[in-house]
Amino acid sequence: MSVETIALGCRLNFAEAETMKAGAEPGTIIVNSCAVTNEAVRQTRQAIRRARRDRPEARIVVAGCAVQLDAESFRAMPEVDEIRLRDDHAAVIPATGLLHKVKSFVSVQTGCDHRCTFCAIWQARGPSRSVPYEMVRDAVTKEIGRGAKEIVLTGVDITDYEGGLGHLCQRLLRDLPCLKRLRLSSLDSVEIDGALMELIAGEPRLMPHFHLSLQAGDDLVLKRMKRRHSRAQSVVTVAAIKRARSDATIGADLIAGFPTESEEAALNTLRLLDDCEIVSAHVFPFSPRANTPAARMPQVEREIVKARAARLRAAAEARRSAWLESLIGTRQHFLMESDGLGRANNDAPIRLANGVRGDINVATITGRDGGHLIGTTA
């Protein structure tokens, strides 16, 4: 019997689930849980129940952030056979996960030393710990040997990598000529260092899409979130990236309806979409997590939170649609992630009728179909 993995939430969870899979007994389902929002916890429980219905004979093992924060409630679920808790003092090793057999996520760091008032993840994952360079290098080499055409470095706060994320990337690209495509997961904009900016400006093997953990576009809200950047710093950082790399595109995490958020503050976040030219927004309606300072702040009415999130998503989708439309007629480098479906270096999804998984090529963009560009290599 096969081992199945169900990973909720971030790319790090996916990589960790795939790593746990290697040592699991046949007939096991590994559910790697997420606790970033209350909705994520609900979806984790839903996934566990669905797994039991679909495979009643399987052994269900649950791990991850939601379990770390509330182990007893998951242990009490009748569908769960085992829970696994992390040891924050154990040596941190790279987790890897090969997606579609062409893209691999490699973790370089876990944990977080910051205390954003809305976040419970630092409680689940402990302090920031970095994977030693040699282990990262060897993991990347192994994944390329397994067929990965693109490596995505991931973690909880990868810009907090000991010694600097930019320096890590420089060493990998110098030491591994076989590493042809390197992509980065979510970045804390205030921690982008000079070495990383040098790579953004001059290294074509670094993919030019940068997803930033901005969270809000209003200074008072950012202060109450205990973020370490201002609105102006977000705009300046994006401008610097764009100057360094003309084809760079920007994604961002944004929270709608944070406690005490006024309508003007919400509009400041809405305006950030344009000011930072965001083409890929992950919008989260604020969700009060237990034992966090934000849960004790005056809450915005739930219907207002939902409405602001919907407005932000709609505006973000309009910007993304316009961006995709602007790419029609251009030529885009891409990696085929599956037969017929690829992703451009700038992270735009592309459909190619004759595309074969693993191909790296250049396509002329002839149109779009909803959220996908249509391309041809002829």
TALINTA-V504293 format. One record per residue. BURIAL is # if it has 9 or more other C-alpha atoms within 8 Angstrom, else .. Layout:
BURIAL, BURIAL
//
This chain:
., ., #, #, #, #, #, #, #, ., #, #, #, #, #, #, #, #, #, #, #, ., ., ., ., ., #, #, #, #, #, #, #, #, #, #, #, #, ., #, #, ., ., #, ., ., #, #, #, ., #, #, ., ., ., ., ., #, #, #, #, #, #, #, #, #, #, #, ., ., #, ., ., #, #, ., ., ., ., #, #, ., #, #, ., ., ., ., ., ., ., #, ., #, #, #, #, #, ., ., #, #, #, #, #, #, #, #, #, #, #, #, ., ., ., ., #, #, #, #, #, #, ., #, #, #, #, #, #, #, #, ., ., ., #, #, #, ., #, #, #, ., #, #, ., ., ., #, #, #, #, #, #, #, #, #, #, #, #, #, #, ., ., #, #, #, #, #, #, #, ., #, #, ., ., ., ., ., #, ., #, #, #, #, #, #, #, #, #, ., ., #, #, ., #, #, #, #, #, #, #, ., ., ., ., #, #, #, #, #, #, #, #, #, #, #, #, #, ., ., #, #, #, ., #, #, #, ., #, #, #, ., #, #, #, ., #, #, #, ., #, #, ., #, #, ., ., #, #, #, #, #, #, #, #, #, #, #, #, #, #, ., ., ., #, #, ., #, #, #, #, #, #, ., ., #, #, #, #, #, #, ., #, #, #, #, ., #, #, ., ., #, ., #, #, ., ., ., ., #, ., ., ., #, #, #, ., #, #, ., ., #, #, ., #, #, #, ., #, #, #, ., #, #, #, ., ., #, ., ., ., #, #, #, #, #, #, #, #, #, #, #, #, #, #, #, ., #, #, #, #, #, ., ., #, #, #, #, ., ., ., #, #, #, #, #, #, #, ., ., ., #, #, #, #, #, ., .
//
